[in-house]
Amino acid sequence: MCESHPVLKDTDFVVGFMNATMEKKLKDFGKIICMDGIHCTNRKGMDFTIMLVKDDRNAGFPVAFFLTNRLDQVAQELFLGALKKKVGEELQPEYFMSDDDPKYYNAW
């Protein structure tokens, strides 16, 4: 389904994914949140973001994925806004880890 958004251009592509299991893990283990991205490693120059939590086995468990051609903080803000809306509660981790790109922390 193609939707318009006031912040996005017609040429922008954004898609996020979270299933029920991922949502439950985020709610249950949201004490430590990690966001990491794979930047421009394909011909289309897409940005792939993964959000993980540390689960009951002390392993990183993916709780959301985001793919976009926008490589900026605005796209991450849209992703996190949609994620928070889906979860329906304020996420307040004790620790937030991300890679060297400041867009993740700034968007948070």
C-alpha positions, 0 to 999 in steps of 0.5 A: 500500500502506498501512502503519502505523508507530509514530511516525505516526498513522492520519491521517498521509500520507507517501510517498517516491520514489527510483529506481535512477538517483537512487540512483546519482547520490546515491552518486556525487555525494553530496559536496554535498547540498541539501534544499528544501521547498515548504510548504503551497502546496496546499489539503491543506497538504502538505509536499513535500521535494526532495533534490538533489546537484550532478552531473558537469555542476555542475547540481542533480540530484534524488535523492529526493522526499518528500510528507507532511501532517506539517510537522515534523522527525519526518517528515523523520527518517523520510524520511532514515532510509528513504533511508539504509536504501535506499542501504545506506551512510552518507551523509557530504557535505562540504556540506549546504544547506537552506532556512530551515526548521531541520527539514532540518538537524536531521533530517540 
